[in-house]
Amino acid sequence: MEAPPFTLVPARGREAPVLVDSPHSGLSLPADFVTSAPREALLTTWDAFVDELWGDAPSVGVTLVHAHFPRAYIDANRAADDIDPALLAGAWPGPLKPTAYSARGMGLIRRHALPGIPMYDAPLAVADVQHRLVACYTPYREVIRAECERLHTRHGAVWHLDMHSMKSTGNAMNVDAGSRRPDVVVSDRRGTSSDPGHTRWVADWFRSHGWSAQLNEPYQGGDLVAANGAPAQGRHSLQVELNRALYMDEAAFSRAASFESVRATCTQFLRDFADYAVERASAGASP
């Protein structure tokens, strides 16, 4: 993988105060990524084709950022100190705050690719994890922060949409193990990273187009939306999870026949959301 660890595509034409990012659709494996997990297990951690589904964002006035590095290497949607100390071969130079994600094997550095399938057969050197932070995580987090700041300064408000995909059924590493999932889950960390009115607008848009949608269940939103959302300041950050069964063959890791139709729906959503955001920014960002 060559630097930079992400692609930034500016909006074309009229710029809306909207940033779309895809932190988990990268699949460029860095040379220092040595894992004991089989490729098939690694691919299940990949938000396959999410950057493509939302790839028309710039054409409708929305800025797009997507990562090149895989979540299996380092997870840009986790806090930098969300590290399981059991993964490290030495002492971390500072306090760690592992969350429930780390406890389930899905912290900043994954412990398992799938339930019962470890990522590594030996602890990682602290210097190796620090390298991942410097080379990939920090530049990605910084470009999201900087673009949110730029859009907020220019428009007086900003909407950050953090795009993901989810397995159609939760596994043993998930809080909803064994449960079938809706078409889309929209999350705002239970109303703390976005005004809930904007969150409801997104869910209602998908429902009006025939998709089932849930709010904040089973996902509440990761650290990216927590870091960039401050609704009282006109900074609204939402996480959007699309069910992989909508657009891909989950077993084959390939696009389904429905892919282009789903992509078209995603583009229409962004076109309508861009209009909504422009109008809301003019009105002071209230729903």
C-alpha positions in Angstrom: 0.0 0.0 0.0 1.3 3.4 -1.0 0.6 6.7 0.8 -1.8 8.4 1.2 -4.0 5.8 3.0 -7.2 7.3 1.6 -8.8 8.9 -1.4 -10.5 12.3 -1.1 -12.9 13.3 -3.9 -14.2 16.9 -3.7 -17.8 17.7 -4.5 -18.4 18.9 -8.1 -20.6 21.9 -8.9 -22.7 23.1 -6.0 -21.1 21.9 -2.8 -23.5 20.7 -0.1 -22.4 20.8 3.6 -22.2 17.0 3.5 -19.2 14.6 3.9 -19.5 10.9 3.2 -16.8 8.5 4.3 -16.2 4.8 4.0 -13.6 3.7 6.6 -13.9 0.0 6.1 -14.0 -0.6 2.3 -10.2 -0.6 1.8 -8.6 -3.9 0.8 -5.0 -2.9 0.1 -2.9 -5.1 2.5 0.2 -3.3 3.9 3.5 -5.2 3.6 3.8 -5.4 7.4 0.4 -7.0 7.8 1.1 -10.6 8.8 -2.0 -12.5 10.0 -2.8 -16.1 10.7 -6.4 -15.7 9.6 -7.4 -17.2 6.2 -8.3 -14.8 3.5 -12.0 -15.9 3.5 -12.2 -14.8 7.2 -10.5 -11.5 6.5 -12.9 -10.7 3.8 -15.9 -10.9 6.2 -14.4 -7.9 8.0 -14.4 -5.9 4.7 -17.2 -3.4 3.9 -17.2 -4.8 0.4 -18.0 -2.3 -2.4 -19.3 0.4 0.0 -17.0 3.0 -1.6 -18.6 2.1 -4.9 -22.2 2.2 -3.7 -21.6 5.8 -2.6 -19.2 6.7 -5.3 -21.5 9.1 -7.1 -21.4 11.4 -4.1 -19.2 14.1 -5.8 -21.5 14.3 -8.8 -24.4 15.4 -6.5 -22.3 17.9 -4.5 -21.1 15.7 -1.7 -17.5 15.3 -0.6 -16.3 11.7 -0.5 -13.5 10.1 1.5 -12.7 6.3 1.5 -9.9 4.4 3.1 -7.4 2.2 1.3 -6.2 0.1 4.3 -8.4 -2.7 5.6 -10.2 -2.7 9.0 -8.5 -6.0 9.7 -5.2 -4.0 9.8 -6.4 -1.1 12.0 -10.0 0.2 12.5 -10.4 3.9 11.8 -13.9 3.7 13.5 -12.4 2.9 17.0 -10.7 5.2 19.5 -6.9 5.2 19.3 -6.7 3.8 22.9 -9.4 1.1 22.4 -6.7 -1.6 22.4 -6.8 -5.0 24.1 -3.5 -5.2 26.0 -3.4 -9.0 25.5 -2.6 -8.3 21.9 0.6 -6.5 22.7 4.0 -8.0 23.3 5.0 -5.1 25.6 3.7 -2.3 27.6 1.8 0.5 25.8 3.4 4.0 26.5 0.2 5.5 28.0 -3.2 4.5 29.4 -5.4 2.2 27.4 -9.2 2.2 27.5 -10.4 -1.0 25.9 -14.2 -0.9 25.3 -16.8 -3.6 24.8 -15.6 -3.8 21.2 -12.1 -4.9 22.3 -13.8 -7.4 24.7 -15.6 -9.0 21.7 -12.3 -9.0 19.6 -13.1 -6.0 17.5 -11.1 -3.1 19.0 -8.7 -0.8 17.2 -6.7 -3.9 16.4 -8.9 -7.0 15.9 -8.2 -10.0 18.0 -10.5 -12.3 15.9 -11.5 -12.2 12.2 -14.5 -14.4 13.0 -15.6 -16.2 16.1 -12.9 -18.7 17.0 -10.6 -17.5 14.2 -7.7 -15.4 15.7 -6.0 -12.7 13.7 -2.6 -13.4 15.0 -0.7 -16.4 16.4 1.6 -14.2 18.6 1.3 -10.8 20.3 2.2 -7.7 18.3 5.1 -5.4 18.9 4.1 -2.1 20.3 6.1 -0.3 17.6 4.2 -2.2 14.9 0.8 -1.0 16.3 2.2 2.6 16.6 3.3 2.4 13.0 -0.3 1.5 11.9 -1.6 4.5 13.8 0.9 6.9 12.2 0.7 5.4 8.7 -3.0 4.9 8.3 -5.3 5.7 11.3 -4.2 9.2 12.1 -4.1 10.5 8.5 -7.6 9.1 7.9 -9.0 10.5 11.1 -7.4 13.9 10.4 -8.8 14.2 6.9 -12.3 13.5 8.2 -11.9 16.1 11.0 -10.4 18.7 8.6 -13.2 18.2 6.0 -15.9 18.5 8.6 -14.2 21.7 9.9 -13.9 23.1 6.4 -17.6 22.5 5.5 -18.8 23.8 8.8 -16.8 27.0 8.4 -18.1 27.5 4.9 -21.7 26.6 5.4 -22.3 27.2 9.1 -23.3 23.5 9.6 -22.0 20.1 8.4 -23.5 16.6 8.1 -21.0 13.7 8.2 -22.4 10.4 7.0 -20.2 7.5 8.0 -21.0 4.6 5.6 -20.7 0.9 6.4 -22.1 -2.6 5.6 -23.3 -5.3 7.9 -23.7 -9.0 7.7 -27.3 -10.0 7.1 -27.2 -12.0 10.4 -25.3 -11.1 13.5 -22.6 -13.6 14.6 -21.2 -14.5 18.0 -19.0 -11.4 18.1 -22.0 -9.2 17.7 -24.6 -8.0 20.3 -27.4 -9.3 18.1 -25.9 -12.8 17.5 -28.2 -14.9 15.4 -30.6 -12.1 14.6 -31.7 -11.1 11.1 -31.0 -7.5 10.3 -33.0 -4.8 8.6 -32.0 -3.3 5.3 -30.4 -0.2 6.9 -29.5 0.9 10.4 -29.1 4.6 11.1 -27.2 5.6 14.2 -26.4 8.8 16.1 -25.1 7.4 19.4 -28.6 7.7 20.8 -29.1 11.3 19.8 -25.7 12.6 20.9 -23.8 12.8 17.6 -26.6 14.3 15.5 -29.9 16.1 16.1 -32.3 13.1 16.2 -34.6 14.9 13.7 -31.9 14.5 11.0 -31.4 10.9 11.9 -35.2 10.2 11.6 -35.2 12.0 8.2 -32.5 9.5 6.9 -34.4 6.4 8.2 -37.7 7.7 6.9 -36.2 8.4 3.5 -35.1 4.7 3.2 -38.5 3.5 4.5 -40.3 5.6 1.9 -38.2 3.8 -0.8 -39.2 0.3 0.4 -36.3 -0.5 2.7 -36.7 -1.6 6.3 -34.8 0.7 8.7 -33.9 0.8 12.4 -32.5 3.5 14.6 -29.5 2.8 16.9 -30.1 -0.9 17.0 -28.0 -3.1 16.9 -25.5 -0.3 16.1 -25.3 3.0 18.0 -22.5 4.5 16.0 -18.7 4.2 16.4 -15.9 6.5 17.5 -15.8 8.4 14.2 -19.3 9.8 14.7 -18.6 10.4 18.4 -15.5 12.4 17.4 -17.1 14.5 14.7 -20.6 15.0 16.0 -21.6 18.0 18.1 -25.2 18.8 17.2 -25.4 21.9 19.4 -22.7 23.4 17.2 -24.3 22.4 14.0 -22.1 19.4 13.5 -24.2 16.3 12.8 -22.5 12.9 12.4 -24.5 9.7 11.6 -23.5 6.1 10.9 -25.4 4.3 8.1 -25.1 0.5 7.8 -26.4 -1.3 4.7 -27.3 -5.0 4.8 -24.9 -6.8 2.6 -27.7 -9.1 1.3 -29.2 -6.1 -0.5 -26.3 -5.9 -3.0 -23.9 -8.8 -2.8 -23.4 -12.5 -2.5 -22.1 -12.7 1.1 -20.5 -16.1 0.6 -18.8 -15.4 -2.7 -17.8 -11.7 -1.8 -19.1 -10.6 -5.1 -21.6 -8.1 -6.4 -25.2 -9.4 -6.8 -27.4 -8.7 -9.8 -29.1 -6.0 -7.6 -25.9 -4.0 -7.2 -26.5 -1.3 -9.7 -30.1 -0.8 -8.5 -28.9 -0.4 -4.9 -26.2 2.0 -6.1 -28.8 4.1 -7.9 -30.9 4.2 -4.7 -27.8 5.3 -2.7 -27.1 8.1 -5.3 -30.7 9.3 -5.1 -30.5 9.4 -1.3 -27.4 11.5 -1.5 -29.0 13.9 -4.0 -32.0 14.3 -1.8 -30.0 14.6 1.4 -27.7 17.2 -0.2 -30.8 19.3 -0.9 -32.0 18.7 2.6 -28.7 19.7 4.1 -28.4 22.9 2.0 -31.9 23.9 3.1 -31.3 23.1 6.7 -28.0 24.9 6.8 -29.8 28.0 5.5 -32.4 27.6 8.2 -29.9 27.2 11.0 -29.6 23.4 10.8 -32.8 22.7 12.7 -34.8 19.7 11.4 
